[in-house]
Amino acid sequence: MDTLKDVKKQINSLGIRRCKFDPFVFDTALNWFIEISNEMLKRKDEKFDYDNVKDVIDFIINWTYLQTDDINFNKGFLLKGKTGRGKSFPFRIWKYFLKIDNIRFQYNGNLKFLDPYFINVKQISGEYQSPLNGGYEIIKKYSNIPALIIDDIGKEQELSRNFGNSINIVEEIISNREENNMLTFGTTNLDKISDNYDDRTVSRMNNLFTPIPLNHDIDYRINPNKL
C-alpha cells in the first residue's frame, strides 16, 4: 500500500485526483465484491448474479484501483439500463467494498476516503420542495458533496417547485458539479439522456460520467432469485 507520504506526492493543491492503491490482485478484489453482495442478499436467500453484470463489476473494480489504461479515472460512471436491471445494487455493494482498503482521493488539497453519498432524485426533489429548509440550499448541498451517487437520473419531476420557483434540480446540480470538477456517479433508466435534458446538460454529463450499459434481459424485480 502507498504510504501517506507517497500519496501526498501524487496530489495537487486544488481539484480532485485519485490516489492509486498497490498491490492489487483482481481475483481477490472480485471475491470480496461477490462476498459482500452475497452477505447483503443472505436474508433474502438470494445470491449475486455476477455473470450477467460481469462487465459492470469488472469496470467498477478496475476503476476503484486505477488498473487499466482505457478508463478515464477523472470521471465517475453512470449505470444505464431498463427498470429492474440491478443498477442501484452494485453501488450499494461498492460503498462497503471501498472500506476494505480505505480507498482515497484528493479534494482541494485534502485526502479523503472515497465514500460516495447515495441519494435518489425523488428524495432530492422532495427536499427541494420542503417549505422549511428547501429551495436553493438543497441544490447547494448536493452540489458540494465531494463524491455523490445520484440514483434514478431522469425520474425526478421535470420541474420542482419551491415558493413559485420552478427549475430542474438535477440539471442545476449536474451543472454545478461539472463546473467544479466534482466526483459524480449515477444510475438512469433513460436510453438517451437527451430525451429529458437539454444539450448543455448532456454535454456536462458527458464530462462527468463514463456510461456503463447493463444490457442483460433479466428483470430482478420479477426474478429476485437471480440478483
N, C-alpha and C positions, 0 to 999 in steps of 0.2 A: 504494500500500500504506500502511496505517496505520503511523506511526512508533511506536516503543516508548513514547514519551511519550503519544501519542494512545491507545494501547491501555491504558495504566495508568489513564487517566481513566475507562475503562469498567468497571473491576473493583472488586469488594468485597473485604473482608478475609477472608471465610470463604465456604465452599461453592464451587460450580462456576459459572462464567459463560463463555459463548462470546465470542470476540473476532472481530469482523467483519473480513473482508478485502475491500479495494477497490483497484483497479477489478476488475470481474468481467464476463466475456463467456461466456455459457453455451456457445455453439458451440465456443469454444476449449477450455473445460474438458472438454466431451464428447469432442472429438477426442483430447485427451490420455488420457482414460479408455479409449477404444477402442484407441488406440495401445499403451498399456501392456498391455492384455488380449491383443492380437494378438501382442505380443512374448513374453508368457508362454506362449502356445499354439503359437508357431512351431515348436518342436522336435517337436510332435505333428502338424504340418502341418494345424492347425485354425485357424479364425477365430471371433472372438467373435460370438455371436448376439444383437446389440443389439436387434433388432426385437421379439423375444419377451420381453425383460426391460426394455423401454424405460421403463415406469413406475417400476420399481425403481431403475434407474440415474439417471433424472432426479431422483427423490426424493433419492438419496444426494448428488448434486452440489449440489442446491439446499440441502439440509441443511448440507453442508460449508461453503458460502459465505453462509449466512444470507440467502437471497434471496427467500423468499416469506412472506406473512403467515399462511398457513394451516397452517404446520408449527410444532409445538412444539419449539423448538430446545433446551429444557432436558431433553428426553427423548432417549435413544438410540432405536434401532429394531430390530425383531425381524422377520427374514425368514422367512415361513411358506410351506410347500409340501410336496408329496409327495416321497418319495425320488427322487433323481436330477434334480431340477428346477434345480439350479445355485444353491443358496442360499449355499454357502460361498465359491464363486469370486469373487463381487463384493466380498466383504470382503478377499480376498487382493489383488485389484487395488487396492482402496481404500487399503490400507496403503502401497502405493507412491505412489499418486496424492496422498496427503496431503503427501508430501515436496516436491512441486513448488513450492508456495507457503508451505511451512512453516506450515501451519495450526496455530493456537494456541488454547488455552483456559486459563482461570484456575482454579486449585485451591488452596484455603486460602491465598490471598494470593500465590501464586507463579504466574508464567506458565510454561506447559509446552507443548511441541509435542504435537499430537494424534497419538499413535502407539499405538493400542489394542493391548493384548496379546491374542493369539488363542490360545484353548485349547479342546480338545474335552472334553465332560463325562466321557467314559470315562477320559481321562487324569487328570482331577481325581479321579475315583473311585479310580483306581489309586494315585495319590499319597497319598490319604487312608488307604488300607488298608496302606500301607507300614509294616512293623514298626519301621523305623528313624526316619524323620523324618515320619511321617504324623500322622493324628489332627487335633486342633483347629488345629494350626499351619498345616495346609493350608487350612482354612476361613478362618483369619485372613489368610493370604497372598492369596487370591483375593478376599477381602472388601475389601482395602485398596489394590489396584492402581487408580490414578486413572481409567484408561479400559480397559475389558475387553470382549472379544468372547467370548461363551460359545456354542460350537458344539454343535449337536445336543441342545438342551434337551429333556428327556424321554427321552433314550436311556440315561442313566446307570442303573445298578442302583438300583431304588427305595430300597433300604436299603444303605448302605455300612457295612461293619463294621470297627472298629478296636479290638482288645483287648476285644471283647464289647459295645462301644457302637455301636448301630445308629441312624443318622439319615439323612435325605435331605439330602445335602450341597448340592444345588442350592437347595433351599428355604432352607437356612441362609445361603448366600452371597447369594442374592437379597434375603433379609430384611435382612441387614447393609448391603448396598449401597443399598437403597432408604431405609433409615433415615438413612444418612449422605449421601444425595444424590450417589451416585457415578455417573459416566457409564458406561452399560452398554448393550451391544448383544448380539444373539444370532441363532441360527437354530433352527428346530424343524420336525419333521415332523408335529407334533400339529395336528389340525384344531381341537380345543378344548383349551386349556390346562387347563381344569377336569377333563379326563379323568384327568390324572396328579397334579394338585396341589390342595391344599385351598384354601378360599375366601380365607384370609388371604394365601397366596402369590400367588394370581391377582390379588388387589387390589394387591399390591405390584408385580407385573409390569406391571399397567396403569399404574402410576405411573412405572415405569422405561422402558417401551417404547412406541413407536408401532408397531403391527403393520402389516407390508407384505406382502401376499399375492403369491406367484408362481403365477398361475392358468393358465399355458400347459400344454399336454399333452405336451410333449417330455420324454422321459427321456434325459438326456445320457449316462447310463451305457450305454444301448442304442444311442444315436445320437451318438457322441462328436464327429463332424464338424460338429455343429450347436451347439457350445458357444457 
